[in-house]
Amino acid sequence: MSLEAVESCVQKLVERLQSHEDREALREQENKDLRYGVIERKKRKKDKKTVLSTAAVLTTDAMKVIIAAKEAAEEAKKKAKE
């Protein structure tokens, strides 16, 4: 093999290696982005559950107030009858 042929082969190998390194860096960035996306989705889901839980507590408290008001109205009716 001539020196020019060896240099050509080495140049092609270096270019190919650089191409592989670039693709690897791109894959690593995509993986980081995907992991970050998963973390964000889990966080939003957890926040949504927290909001729903808070709404459920408020609904429960509201129901307690409504029940207490109905009971007070029934007692007032009973006292009015007596």
Buried (B, 14 or more C-beta within 10 A) or exposed (E): EEEEEEEEEEEEEEEEEEEEEEEEEEEEEEEEEEEEEEEEEEEEEEEEEEEEEEEEEEEEEEEEEEEEEEEEEEEEEEEEEE
